[in-house]
Amino acid sequence: MRLIFTYLAALMLVFPGVLFSVMSYASQSGQSPNIVVFLIDDLRPDLGVYGHNQVHSPNIDQLASEGVTFTRAYAQQAICGPSRVSIMTGLRPETTGLYTIRKNGRLRPNQPNVVSMPQLFKANGYKTISIGKVYHSTVDDAENWSTHIKKLDNFYAIDGNKEKRFAYEAGEVEDDFYKDGKVASDAIRALKELKDEKFLMFVGLSKPHLPFNAPKRYWDLYDSDEFVVPGRNKPKDMYRLALTNWGELRMYGGIPKEGDVDDELTKKLRHGYYASVSYMDAQMGRVMQALNAMDLRENTMVVLMSDHGYKLGEYGAWNKHTNMELDTRVPLIVSRELSHSARVANRTSSALVENIDIFPTLAEAAGLTMPEVDGESMLSLVDNPDHSFKQAAYSLFNRGKIMGVTVTDGQWRYTQWRDAATQEIKFTELYNHTVSEIARVNESGKPALQKIEEKLRKLLHAKFPLDAPSFYQQRNVNNKQMPVTLVSDFTDNHAQIGEVYDFFDVAVRTERGSPKSIPATFGRRPKVNTVRLLGGWYNQDLSGDTYLWDGEQYIYNFEAAFAKLDSWLKGDWDIFQIVLDNPPWAFQRGYKFVEESDGEHYLLKDKVGVYGNGLPPNDATAWNNYIRAFITELVERYGKERVLKWRFRVGSEIDTRPQHWAATREEFFDHYSNTVAAIKTVLPSAKVGAHFREASHKSQYIDYTGNKENAYAPHFVSWAKENNVPYDFLAISYYPHITHPHEMDMEKVYANQIAPILEHADYNPEASFEIHEYKFIVKMKRAGFVSVATSHNSAFFAMLGKMMLTHNIKEVFQWGNVQEGSYSPEAMTQLALFSMVGNTLYENTSSVSKTLKGNTVNGIFTKKEADEGIDVLTFSFNNENMEALEPELLQIHVSVDKPAGTQFQYRMAQIDSETNIEQQFFNDFPKAMIIEREGGWRKAYAHPTASVRDALNQTGQDTFRVHREKYGKVTSLKWSGWIEGRTQEASSEASTVSIEASIPSFSVQKYEVRWVKE
């Protein structure tokens, strides 16, 4: 993978950068750190920690005591806009061609395909926050900030100063009056809102940028008379364009429009600069104090840096805008999160580093894979500050048709002034900074310094070759295409999760279900979960009721249930589970129903629920007797051994109220206990359990008591433990909507919907956790759904499968997954998984949590029995954008106990839009994707992933039926040919299987790796 520059003149150059796969230095606390970057404007290293004892910077000095201070850090251009772009991209100005603070110097839209720091972090699950001045332009790259609080205008407290745009003032005001105080307050508020999130926060503090406006108490820390006026002499033999006429300062009130600044004003301006530094330091301290007070500092890495240096009267000049040491050298302090076990504190590093190194450094700290950039991660220096790093640091500054390029080795600075178009050298400078950062004399060309100059010249030409194109030739840089690297270590026994199990072998069928509706079985017998077997149906058809009132007495009618069971068994199905849900209608006899909640009687509107009888039996003793009789009859009819293989579930998704249950939680718990007691009276070892909604379920239903009740399951596990009520399994439903991104985020799904149950302190560790209703849907209907019919469904099920196997979720019951002889999209993924059942499952890592396109690319890594080979199932899914994007580059690395050079072969099967019948039809018939009012067949409301039946009008459906046969039946995987390979050396005892590929959007890839016997 290489970074490609395309020039408008059809010139293509390959940039020899470094691609970082940064995983090794991520937080040793086991989680990615938060990151706060204080990006300061115009701050040179005049701070207490840098030996400037006159400067009051206690908070910055405190941060330095907690981390590493870099004494030879450099900006790449001494002007706000380009410098900040280089910080945020890790790319030098000459790489992007952005050298100005004007619109043509912004990152966007001039370089739309460059990856920025907030873009990478946001794509990987971080909240990204920009407060104050971060980019020079307030609109630049704004779309990549989760929170973007723009920089403010300057504030003046003294009458008349704003109109004059005065260069400085000491207002008798609180800190929040001036903008850095406001920035600090905004940052503290943001931290309070984000304390439970993972975040990257940039706090852009404007001081000590002009005007030097700071509350008077910070001016009072200094005395103007104590400031020394620096020498105004320019370096001897300096290039005529090396310095500027410092027009930035001259724009402010109280400053002469030409000529030097006199001694008195020089002292006043220096006083104002340092007062502004102390004011800024105090605001930075407020944010740090908040970090500590909220206990965020334990897992928050903190960086303090400046966009460039500054001149305060040296050479008779001011501001920045040069290649001089004063303007390019910057302060830089990096402090690991306090919880980091290897954190280095109160140390300095004299290694050469550059501002472009910050992006890869922070990415490595967060465990993110970097795009290809000019900078290099210096995280190793943060942990080992005595190490060396770079030979040189580089900067540049343009003067119209002339470009100055400069290099420093930390002691000498060498600069060439070139024709920006032709690279012709016009002038050279060599300055000695071994003792002072002030340049005294240009020593370029002196024979005694020939070796030093030649060394620096070679370093400069390596970075700025003389045959390079014009500095102003437009660049189009694209470093977005980063490979996703999936890594698993089969040599590490601790990486074993367990064995791949068949979690997708049970079909859900209601009272209307037919044994002829055979699911995708892959050669095994189908298993059924029978819903509403006892009766109590919505249509009040009593032919299915197993408990009846004949006008004189209650009678049992178990033959209705047995007939249904027999139909499944005769159809070569196995009974997996009998659901004891809707009580037969006779159990409502004796109830009085009311229109309004009275706390005693059930509501009339709930007498007949969406799915039938959702009320508890009116006689708990009669119900207990009835269930005991039913179980007894089951044993007599089918035999005890057989019935004990069946499970019994009490209720269906019971906290979906009033559709499945119109009583209270307490009433259901009593009903469950009563039902289980009845079952256990006949079959003490019968497996029993319950089915609820997800833990995050919120209900708006107001029951007959006038109350609302949310998810039952967390309460159930506590109640069951307290009352010693058994359950062998506990299940939820999972109907992720393709229109709801959070429902497709597996980390959030597990954390919010499952973990509060499965990881509850009272959960029975012997009980199996399961999903008893599942379908990936577009939307719910009154008693059904519109399912996702495209390859989005295939990829999603692979992602779901990884979550289930990782967290030991034992079953996912499914509705129909075969249509007209072809497997549904999720069944195709199950087919790929089925041959992996029995394999050993291993942990794996991914180089990204999400790609820049927002894709989740990951896999299920397994080892075949008897070391026959490796099976890997990879997937690409995007929960934010349902459109097909460019494929992702993919690298698979598996460490194995084999010597390097071991021969293997592999093949791959892909499940994607081209193996999906309905997507093939949509591609072949464009009208299928055009809405009706524009002459197409697609219904106006139809989602792009909906099926032909749900999405198209009758003409479209008829056309599909006519042409369907030509697409064949999809019931098998399409494999590539076998590809040969050899393992690569990883260590003396292990080697690595490496596969490079690409994976399309919303696809699944099955890799089979087999060892070749030589």
N, C-alpha and C positions, 0 to 999 in steps of 0.2 A: 504494500500500500504506500503510495507516494503522493506528495502534495503537488498538484499541477497548477501552474500559472499559465493563463492564456492571454496573450497580448493582442490588441486589436489588429496589429499588422500580421496576423496569422503566425506569430512567433510563439512557439511552445517551449517552455523551459521546465526542467524537472528540478524541483528543489530538494537538496539532500538533507532533509531534516530528520528528526528522530521520532519514531512512533513509540509512545509509552503505553504499555499495558501495566497499569499501576495498581497493584493489589497488595503488595507486601508491606507497605508502611501504614495501612489504614489503622485507625484507632485500636490500640491494644486493649481497650475496655470492652471490645466486642461489638461496638456499634460505631457507625460513621459519626465523626464529630460535627457539631455545629461550627460555623466559622463566622467571625466578625472581622471585617477589614476596616480600619480607620484610614481613609484615603485623604491626605491633607494637601492643601493647595499652596504651592510656593514655599514649602518648608525646606530649608537647608539644615544640615546636621548641627545646628547651634542649639544643643540641648544639654542638660546636665550630664546625662549618661555619656555624651560624646566629649566630655571634658570642659564644657563651657559652663563653668560654675556660676557665672553671672546670671545665667538664664534660670528662671523659676519654672521648672517643668516636673513637678513631683509625681504626677500621675504617669507620665510617659516613662520617667525613671523607674517607677514601681513596676510597670509592665516589663521593662528591661530586666529587672531583677528576677522576673518569672520566666525569662526566655533567653533568646540569643540576639545580640546586637551586632549588626553587620556594618563594619566600618568602611567597606569599599563597595558600596552599592551604587549603581548608575542608572539614570534614565536614558531612553533611546532618542528622545528629542526634547529639548528644553522649551516646550510650549504645551499648554494644557491639552488641547484637543488630540493631537497625534500621540502624545505620551499616554493619555488615558486609553485611547484605542489600543495601543500596543500592550498596555497592562491587561486589558480585558480580553485580548485575543492571543497573547503570547507571540504575536508577530511583529517584526520590526517595521518601521514606517516604509522602508524601501521595499518590503515585501508586499504591503497593501497599496503603496503609492499614495498614502494619505499623509500630507505634510502641513495641513493648515487647520485653523479653527473655523473656517467658513464651511458652507454646506458641502462643498466638494472634498472636505476632509472628514466627513462623518463616516462611521462604519456602514450604516445603512442609509441609502440603498446602494452606495458605491461598491460594497462587497457583500452581497446578499448570501453568498454561499460560504462565508467564513463562520466558524463556530466560535461563539463568545463564551466567556465564563458563565454568565447567568444562564445562557442557553443550555450548556452541558449539565449544569447542576439542576436546573429545573426539569430537564428530561429525565434525570435520575432521582426524582422524587423529593428534591429539596424545595422548600419555599425560598424564593429569591427576593431580596428586599433591597431597594435602592432609596436612600434617604439623603437629600442634599445634593451636592455636586459630585457626581460619579463620572458619567460621561460629561464632556463639555457641553454638548447639546442636550437639552432636556428631553428631546423626542428620540434621540438615537437609541436603537435597540430596545425601546421601551416595551415591546411585546414579550421580552424574555424576563421581565421582572414580575413576580407574583404581586408584589406591592411596590409602587413607584411614587414616592413623594418627591416632587421636583424641587430643584434648587430655588431659593428665594432671591429677590432683589436685595440690594443693600439698604440698611436702615440707618437713619441719622436721628440723634436725640436733640441736637443743638440747632436752634432756629437759624435758618439761612444756609446751613451746611449742605442740605440735600440739593438746593438749587445751584449751589456752587460746585457740587460734586467734590466736596473737600477731600483731601488725601488722607485725613486722619481726624479722629475726635475721641475725647475721653468723656463719655456720657455718664451722668449721675443716674444710672439705670441698673435694673436687675439683669442677670445674665440672659434671661429669655427675651429681652428687648431686641438684641442683635441676633442675626440669623443662626449663628452656630449654637446659641442657646436653644433656639426653636428646633434645630436639627437634633440636638441631644434629647429634647423632650419627646420628639417624634420617635426617635430610636427606642427610648424606654417604653413608650406605649406599644410599639411594635413587638418588643420582647415579651411584654405581658401577654399579648395576643398569641404569640408564637411559641410560648414556653413548652408546649407539648408537641411541637412540630420539629422536624429536622430543617435547619435553615442556613442559608448563606446571606449574610447581611453586610452591605457596604454602607458605612457611615461617612458621607462626604462632607468634611469640615472645611469651610472656605478660608478661614484665617490660618496663616497670616497674609493672605492675598489682599491687595489694595481694595478699598480704602482701609487703613489701619484703625478701624473703629472697634473699640473695646470698652467695657465698663471702667470707670475711673479707678476702681480699686486695683485693677491689674496694671494700670499706668503707675499707680502708687508703689508698686513693687520695685520700681526703678527710678533713677535720677538721671535726667538728660545730661547733666554735666559730667556724669561718670563714663559716658560713651566716648570712645576714641574715634576721631575722624580718620578713616582709612586713607592711605596714599592714593592720589589720583593719577599717578604715572601709569601710562599704558606700557605694555611690554615692548621692549625695543625690537624693531624689525617685525612687528606684528602685521598680519595681512590687513589691508585697508577695510575689509568688510567683516573682520572678525568680531567687532563690537557693533552695537547699534547706537542710535541717538535716543534710546530708551523712551520712545514715544508713549508707551503705556503709562508711565508715571506722569508725563507732561499733560496727559488728558485730564488730570485731577486738579481741583482748585488748590491754590496756594503754592503751585509749582511753577518755576520759570519756564516759559515756552522755548527758550534757547539758553545756551550757556550752562555752566556748572551750578550745582546746588551748593550754597554757601555752608560754612561749618555749622552755624546754628541750626539751620534747617536739616542738615545731614543728621545731627544729633537727635533732633525731634523725630525725624522719620525712622531712625534706628530705634529710638525709644518706642515709637508706635508699633514697629514690627515686633519687637520682643514682648510688648504688652499684649499684642494679638496672639503671640505664641502662648503666653501664659493663660490667656482667656480660652484659647482652643484647648489647651491642656486640661483646664478645669472641666470643660464640656466632655472631653474624652473620659475624664475621671468619673463623671456622673454616670455615663453609660457602663463603665466597668463596675462601678458600685452596684448598679442595678443587676448586672450579670451575676455578681456574687450574691446579692440579696435573694435572687430567685433560684439560687443553686444551679444556675446554668453554666457557670464558669468551669465546673467539673468536667463537662463534656464540650466545651467551646474553645476552639483554637482562635487566637487573636493575633492580628497582624497590624502594625502601624507602618505606614509608608507615605512617601510624598511623590507627586507627579514629576517634580524636577527641583533643582536648587534655585539659587537667587543671589543677586548682587545687591549689596547695600552700600553703594558708593565706591567700592573698589574699582580702580582704573578710572575713577570719575564717572562710572556708569551705574545703572540701576536695572532692576527687573531681571529677566532671564533672556531667552531668545538667542543664545550663543552656544558654541561648542566648548566654552571654557570650563575648567574643572569646577568652579563655583556653581555653575548652572546645571551641570550634568550629574554631579554627585548628590546623593539623596540619603536621608536617614531610612533605616529599615530595621524593624524589630519583629521577631516572630516568636510566639510563645505557644507551645503545645497546650492542649486541654490539660487541666490540672490532674485528671485521672490517668493520664498516659504514664505507663510504668517506666518508660525510658525518657521522660521529659528532662531536658537539660535547662538549668536555670542560672541566671546571673553570669552569663558567659558572653564573650565577644568572639567574632570571627573576622579575620582579615582577608578571607577568601574573596575573590572578585565575583560579584553577582550582578544581575541586571533585573530591571523591573519586569521584563518579559518572562522571567523565571517564576513569577508569582503564580500565574495560572497553572502550570503543570505541577507546582509544589502543592497547591491546595487540592488539586484533583487527586494527586497521589495520597494525600492525607485522608481524603474522603473515600479512597478505594475506587476511583473512577478511571476509566480508560480515556486517555487524551487523544484528541485529533493530532495530526502532525503540525507542529509549530516550531518557531525559532527558539523559544525558550527551553530550558531544561529544568527538571525538578531538582531543587536544592534541599529536599527534605532530609537527605543524608547529612547535610551540613547542619541542619537544625538539631540533629541528634548527635553529630560529631563535629563540633565547630572548629576543631583544629585541623581538619582535613583541607586539602586544596580542592579547587573546583574548576576554574576557567583560567586560560592563559591571558585573556583580555576581555575588555568590555568596550562596546561600540555605541557611538551616537552620531547624529548628523544634524545639520541645520541648513536650510535653503535660503539663498539670497537671489531670488528671481532666476536668472539663467545660470547662476552659479550655485553649486551644491558643495557644502563643506562636510567631509566625512572624517571621523576622528576615532582614534583607538587609544586606550590606556592600558598599561600593565599594572596600574596601581602606583607607579612611581614616576613614569614619564608619559606625557601625552603627545601624540603625533597626529597632525591634521593635514589633510590635503584639500585644497579648494579646486574644484573641477568644473569644467563645462558640463552642465547638467545633462545635455543632450549627447555629447560625444565622449565623455569621460576624460577628456584631455586635462592634464594637471596644470593648473594655473599658478599655484603657490603652495608652499609647504611650511608647516610650523612644527617645532619640537620644543616642549616646555618641560622643565624639571620640577617635579612635585614631590621629590623625596623628603623635603623638609617642610614645605609650605604649599597650601592650595592656591596661593597667589602666583601667577605667572610673571616672571621678571624680564626674561629676554628670550627671543626666538633663537634657538641654537641649531636649527636645521641647517645642514650642510657643513657643520664644523667637523673637520677630520678626526678630532679626538673622540667624537661621539658617533663615528660612522657605524660601528657595530650595533649600538643601541638603535640608531635610526633605521638601519637595514632590517633589524629584527622586527621593529614595529611596522615598517613598510610592508613586509611580507604578511604580517598578521592582518594589516588593513586590506591588502590586495586579495587576501583569501576571502574576506567578507565582502569587499567592494571591488570585484574584478574590473580591470580596465577595458575589457571587451563586453561589458554588460550593456544592455540597452539603456536608452534614456531613462533618467529617474522619473520623468513625467509621462512616460508611455503608460497608458492605462493598463492596469492589471485586472484580471478576473481570477481570484483565488478561490479554490474549492477544496476544503479539507473536511467536508462533512462525512465522506464515505469511510467510516471506521469499521473494521471488522468486529463482530461480536465473538468473543472467545469463551468457549465453554470448557471447563477443566474438571476432571474427576480423577481421583487417585485410588486405583484398585489395589495398590500395595499397602494401603493404610486400613487396617481392620477397624479402626475407630470411625472410618467413613462409611461403614456398612450401616444401612438403615434397617434392613430386614429383607424379607422376600416379597417379590411382586405377587399380589394375590388378585383373584378375579372378583372385582368389586362391581361389575356391571352385568351381572347374570340374572337379575330379577326384573320381571315385567309387572307393572301395575295394571290391573284390570278392574273395572267397576262391574256393577250388576249387568251392564249392557255388553261387557266384553265377551268375545267369542274365542274359543280354542283355535279357530282357524286363523286368527290374527297372530301368526307365528312371528316372533321377533328375530333379530339377527342372533343366531345361536353359535355359529362357527363350529358346528359339529356336536355341541353339547345339548342336553335336553333343556327345553325352556322351563323356567321356574316362574310361578305366578304368586303375586300378592293380591289376594281377593278382597276387594273393597265392597262394603255394604252387602255382605253375604247373608246377614240376618233379616234384611228387609228394611222397612222404614224409608221407602224410596220417595223421591220428590213427587212423582205422579200419583202417589197414594194407591198404587196398584198393590192390593193385598195378596196377590198370588205369590209374591216373594216373601211375605211375612211369615216368620217361624213362630210367632206368638199371636194368637187370635182370640177375639171375644166372639163367641157364637150366639150371643144373645142371652145365654144363661150362665156360661162359665168360660174361663180361659183355657185354651188348649194349645198344645205344642204342635207345630207343623214343620218339623225338622226335615221332612222329605224335600221341601223347597230348597233348602241349603244343600242337602246331599245330592240332589239332581245337578246342581251347579258344580259341586266338587267332582262328581262322576264325569261330567262333561270335560273337565280339564284333564282328569286322569286318563280317560279314554282317548283323549286327543294327544296322548304322549307328553303331557306336561307333568312336572313335579309341583306339588303344593309346597311352597316355601313358607307362606304365612297367611293365616286367617285373621282378618280384621273384624273385631267386635266393635263396630262403630254405631251406626244409627240404630237405636232401639226400634223394634217393630211398633207400629202405630198404636197397638192395643195398650202399650205402656203409658200412653198419654191419657187414658181413660180416667176420669175423676178430676182432671185439672180444670180450674177456672181461669179464663184468660181475660185480661183487661187491656184497655186502650193506652193507659198512662202508667208509668212506673209507680208502684205502691210499696215495693219492698217485700211483697208476699206472693203475688201471683205473677205468672209469666205473661209476657206481652202477646197480644193477639197476633201482631204482625210477625211474631217468631214461631207461631204454631207450625207452619210449614216453611222450613228453611230452603235455601237455594239447593241444597243437596238432600233434602228430606227432613227427617225428624232429628232436630238438634237439641232435644231436651232430655234430661235424665229420666229414668223410669220413675213413675209415680209411687212405686212400691219397691223399696230396695231389697226386701226379703224375697219377694216374688222374683226379682231379677236374679238374685243369688241362686235361688232354686232352679230357675230357667237355665242359667249358664252351666250349673252342675249337671243338669239333665242333658244339655247339649253336648258337653264334653264326654259324658258317659256314653251317649249314643254314638259319638265319633269313634270311641275306643271299640265299642261292640261291633260297629260296622266295618272299620278299617284296620283294626288291630292296634294294640297299645304301642308296639314297636314303631309302627308306621306313623302314628299320630304324634309320638314324641319327637319325630324328626321335623314336625311342623311347629311353627311359632305362632303365638297369639298376641296380637296388638290390640290395645284398648284405645279406641278413638282414632280419628284421622285429623291431623293438623288442628287440634282441638281448640287452640286459642285464636283461630280465625273465626271471630264472632261477628254476627250470629249465624254465619253460613254453616259452621260445623258444630257449634255449641252456643246455646243461648242462655245458659245458666252461668254460675260464677266459677271462679278458680277453685274455691274450697269445695264446691259441689262436685267438680270433676275429680278432685283428689279423693273424695269419699267414694265416688263411683268407681274410680280405678282400683282402690283398695278392696272394695266389695267384689269387683269382677275377678281380680287376681286371686282373692281368697277362694272364690268358687272354683276357679280353674285348678288351683293347687290342692283343693280337697280331693279331686279325682286324680290329678296327675301332679304330684308334688314336685317333680323335676321338670315340668313343662317350662319352656322358655317364654317369658312374657316381657312386654315393654309398652312404650307409649310414643306418640308422634305429635310434635308441637311445631310451632313456627320458630323462626330464627330468633336468637337472643335479642336482636335489636328491634324486634317487631313492636310497633306502636299502634294501638287501636283507638279509633274514634267512636266505636260503638258504645252506647249507653244502655246498660242492661236493665232488668226489671227492678234492680235495687237503686237505680239512678247513678251507677258508677261505671267508670271505664277501667279496663284491666289490660296491661301490656303483656309481654311475653311470659308464658307460664314456665318454660323449662328451667330457668335458674331457680325458681321457687320450688319446682318439683324435686330437684335433686336434694335440696335442703330438707324439704318435708319428708321425702322417702327415707333419708338417713335418720332423721329425728324419730320417725315412727316405725322404723325397721320394716319398711315396705319394699319388697324386692322388685327389681327390674333387671333384665338381662341385656336389654338394648334400649337405646333412647335415640329418637330420630327427629330430624327437622325437615322442612321442605326448602327447596332452593329453586326459584324461578328467576334467574337473572334476566333483566331486560337489556337488550342491546342498545337501548336509548338512554340507559342510566349508567354512566361510566363507573361509579363507585361500586355497583353491583358486579362488575367484571374485574375488579382489582382484587386479586387473590389474597394479598396481604391484609387488606381491609376486610374482606369477606371473612377470613379466618379470625382476625382480631375482634371484629364487631359482632359477627353472627354465630360463631362456633366456640371460640375460646372461653367466653363467659359461661358456657355450659360445660364443655369438655374439660376445661382447666379449673372448674369450680372446686373449691376446697372440699365440698361434700360429694363430689361426683364419685359414683361407684367405679373403682378402677377395673373391675372385672366386666363391666358392661360395655358392649360394643356401641360405638357412636356411628350413626348412619344417616343417610339422606333418603327419605322414603318417597319423595316426589321431586322429580327434576325435569326441567325442560328449559332450553335456551330460547327465549321468546322475544318477539317484537312487542306484544302487548297481551294483557289478560282480557278475556271476555267474561260474560256473566258466569258461565260454567265451562270455561275452556280457555283457549289461547291461540294466538297466531305465532307459530314457531319460526325460528331462523332456519332457512332452507339452503343457505349457501355455505361455502367453505369456511366462513367465519365460525360456523358451528363446529367444524372439525378441529380447527385450531383451539377454540375455546375449551372443548372437551379434553384436549391434551393438557392444557394449562390446569384445568380442574383436576385431571387425573394426577398430575404432579403434586398438587396440594393434598389430595386425599391420601396418596401413598406416603407422603412425607409426614402427615399427622395421624396416620393409622385410622382413617375413616373407612369403615369396612364395607359399606354398601352404598350404591346409588341406584335406587329403583327408577325405572324409566317407563314412559308411555311408549307408544309405537315407534319403532325405529326402522321399519321396512315399508316401502311404498311401491306397489306394482312390481314387486320382485327385486327392487334395488335397495341397497342399504342407504339409510339416511346419512347425512354428513357426520354426525357423532358416531354412528355405528362403524363408519370407515376407520375412524381413529381407534375404536374398540377392537376392530379387526387387527390393526397394527399392534395394539397392546397385547392381544390375546396370546400370541406366540412368545411373549415375554413373561407370562405367568410362570412362577417357579424360579425365575432368575433372581440373583442377589442384587438388591437395589443399593446404590451408592449415592452419597451426597455429591453435589457438584457446585461449582461456582460459575457465575457469569460475570464477564468484565463490565457489564452495565446492568442496571436495574431496568432502564429503558434506553432505547437508542434515541438519537436526535430526532428521528421521525416519530418518536413516541411509541415504537414497537417494543413489546416484551418478547425477547427471544431467549428461550431456555430449553431445557431438555430433561429427559428421564434416562439415567445411565444405569445399565444393568450388565451383569456378568452371567454368561450361560453356565449351566451345571457342568461339572467335570472339566471346567476350563476349556470349553469348546470354542469360546469366542465372546464377542461383545455385542449387545443390542442397545442402540440409542434411539430414542424418539425425541426429535426436536420440533419446536413449534414457533411460529411468529404470530403474535396477536396484538392488536391495538385497541384499547378501550375508549379512546377519544375520537379517533378518525376512522370511519368505516370504509374509506376509499382505498383502493389498491395503490400502494406506493411502490417506489423502486425497491427491488430486492435488497436484503441486507447481506453483506459479506459475513461468512461464518467460518470460524475455526474451531475444530473439536480436538481436544488433547486428552488422552487417557493414559495414565501411568500404569504400567503392568509389570509383573514379575517375570520379565523375559529379557534375555540379553539383547543389546543393541544389534540391529540388523535382522531380527526375527521377521520372517516373511509372513505377510497376511494378505488377504483379499477382502474387499468390501463391495457391497452394492447398496443402492438407495432406492426406496419407493417414495413417491411424493403424492400427497393428497392436497389438491388445490382447486382452483376454479375450473381447470381443464379436466378434472376428473368428476366434476359435479354436473349432473345432467341438466339441471335447471339453469345454471350459469352458462352452460354451453348453448342452451336454447336462447337465453337472453343475448348472448354475443352474436348468434346467427341471425336473430330477428330484432333489428334495432327498435322496432315499434314497441317491443316489450319493455323498453326503458323510457319510452316517451309517454307522457300523461295524455289522457283521453282528449282533453280540450285542445291539445296541440296536434291531434291526429294520431295519437298512439293508442296502445291497449292498456296502459298502466293506470290504475285507479289513482285519483289525486292524492289520497291519504296513504298510499302503500309505501312501506319502507323498502329500500333497495334490497334488503336481505330476505324479504318475505317470499313465500312460495308462489308458484304460478297460480295455484288455486286462490290464494289470499290477495295476490297483487294485481292480477290481470282481469280485464273484463271478459265477457263470454267469448268474444272473437279471439282474444289471445289464448284463452284456455282451449278452445276448439282447435286452434292452430297447433298448440302444443300436443294435443292428443293425436293429431294427424301425423306429426313428425317424430313423436317420442320414440318410436321403434328404432329409428336410425341411430339413436344414441346408445342402444344396447342396454344391458343391465350392469349395474355397478355393484359387484359382490367380491371383487378381488383387488389386490394391490398390483400396480404396474411397476415392475422392477427394472432398474438399469442393468447393464452388463456388469460383470465382476471386474473390479479395478485392483491391480496389484500394488503392494506397498511394502515397506520395511520399517520396523520401529527405529526410532532415533534415540541416541544415548541420553539418559537422564541422570544416571548415577552408575556406580560400579555394580549395583545390584538390580537396577530397574531400567526400563526404557519407556518410550512414549509412542503411542499410536496417534498420528496426526492426520487429520483430514481437513482440507480446505474446500469450501463450497460457497454457495449463496442460497438464501432461503427467501421465497416470495412472501408478500403480505398474506396473512390469513391462510397459512399452509402448515402442513405437518410433514415431516420427513422421517422415515424409518431407515436407520442404518444397521446393516448386519455385517459385522466384522468376524471373519473366520481365519483361524490359523492354518497355514499351509504346511503340510508335512513334507520335509525335504528328504 
